[in-house]
Each structure stands twice: as C-alpha cells, then as structure tokens.
C-alpha cells in the first residue's frame, strides 16, 4: 500500500507541469493617486506638470534598488489630456 501512495506523490509534480502552461497568468492594471496642496497659481505650476520628456540614463544618483537589485529606472513622463482630469503616463526601463 505504501508503494502506490509514494509513487502517486512522486508523479504529482510531473502531472502539474503538464497542466501549468494552460493556466492563464494573472494580469493587473494599477493606478497610483497622490494629493498635494501647492500654494501657487495654476499658471505658475502648470508648465512644470506637463511632464519630463526624456530622462537620461546618467541622471540620478546611485542607489541599491536600481543599480544592484535592477528595478527599472524612469525614462520620462507626459500628460494625456488637458486641465483637471489629465493623466500623467510614466515610462520606465525594461518596458514598464
């Protein structure tokens, strides 16, 4: 009785490996929202919020998360839309 049970346990991972490719990977979209109060007129602030079109690889300081661990660096950001409700889209390295 023990041999059959042990054999079934050994075969379980092999069977799971055959089924796993057919299971859809989970995907998720995330939205990050932050709020800050800036004591300045919209005319003063708005040109600064339109985005950073190009962040060069040599910009920024050395840090563990990006230089050692390999977390992608920011490459740029831009606004989609105008005024209230516009969205800022950021581009990161490694196609993030």
C-alpha positions as CSV (number, residue, x, y, z in Angstrom):
1,X,0.0,0.0,0.0
2,X,2.8,2.4,0.8
3,X,4.5,2.0,-2.6
4,X,1.4,3.1,-4.6
5,X,0.9,6.2,-2.4
6,X,4.6,7.2,-2.6
7,X,4.6,6.7,-6.4
8,X,1.5,8.9,-6.7
9,X,3.2,11.6,-4.7
10,X,6.3,11.5,-7.0
11,X,4.1,11.8,-10.1
12,X,2.0,14.7,-8.9
13,X,4.7,17.4,-9.8
14,X,5.2,15.9,-13.2
15,X,1.5,16.0,-13.9
16,X,1.2,19.5,-12.6
17,X,4.0,20.6,-15.0
18,X,1.9,19.4,-17.9
19,X,-1.2,21.4,-16.9
20,X,0.5,24.6,-15.8
21,X,1.1,26.0,-19.3
22,X,-2.6,26.0,-20.0
23,X,-3.4,28.2,-16.9
24,X,-3.7,31.9,-17.7
25,X,-1.3,34.2,-16.0
26,X,-2.9,36.9,-13.8
27,X,-2.6,40.4,-15.1
28,X,-3.5,43.6,-13.4
29,X,-3.5,47.3,-14.0
30,X,-2.7,49.7,-11.2
31,X,-3.4,53.3,-10.6
32,X,-1.4,55.4,-8.2
33,X,-3.0,58.6,-6.9
34,X,-1.4,61.2,-4.7
35,X,-2.7,64.6,-3.5
36,X,-0.7,67.6,-2.5
37,X,-1.6,71.3,-1.8
38,X,0.6,73.7,-3.6
39,X,0.3,77.4,-2.7
40,X,0.8,78.9,-6.1
41,X,-1.3,79.9,-9.1
42,X,-2.2,77.3,-11.8
43,X,-0.4,79.5,-14.3
44,X,2.9,79.1,-12.3
45,X,2.6,75.4,-11.7
46,X,1.0,74.0,-14.9
47,X,4.1,74.3,-17.2
48,X,6.1,72.3,-14.6
49,X,3.5,69.5,-14.5
50,X,3.3,68.8,-18.3
51,X,6.0,66.2,-18.0
52,X,9.6,65.2,-18.3
53,X,10.0,64.0,-21.9
54,X,13.4,62.4,-21.6
55,X,15.3,61.2,-18.5
56,X,18.9,60.3,-19.5
57,X,20.4,57.1,-18.0
58,X,23.2,59.1,-16.4
59,X,20.8,61.3,-14.4
60,X,20.0,60.5,-10.8
61,X,22.2,59.1,-8.0
62,X,23.4,55.6,-7.5
63,X,21.1,53.5,-5.3
64,X,20.7,49.9,-4.3
65,X,17.2,49.4,-5.8
66,X,18.1,50.4,-9.3
67,X,21.8,49.7,-9.6
68,X,22.1,46.5,-7.6
69,X,18.6,44.9,-7.5
70,X,17.7,46.0,-11.0
71,X,14.4,47.9,-10.5
72,X,13.8,49.8,-13.7
73,X,14.7,53.5,-13.9
74,X,12.3,56.2,-15.0
75,X,12.8,57.2,-18.6
76,X,10.2,60.1,-18.9
77,X,6.6,61.1,-18.3
78,X,4.0,63.1,-20.1
79,X,0.4,64.3,-19.7
80,X,-2.5,62.8,-21.6
81,X,-5.3,65.4,-21.7
82,X,-5.5,69.0,-20.5
83,X,-6.5,70.6,-17.2
84,X,-8.3,68.8,-14.4
85,X,-8.6,65.1,-15.0
86,X,-5.5,64.8,-17.2
87,X,-3.4,61.7,-16.6
88,X,0.4,61.5,-16.3
89,X,1.8,58.5,-18.0
90,X,5.3,57.4,-17.0
91,X,7.8,55.3,-19.0
92,X,10.3,53.1,-17.1
93,X,13.1,50.9,-18.3
94,X,12.6,47.3,-19.2
95,X,9.3,48.3,-21.0
96,X,7.5,49.0,-17.7
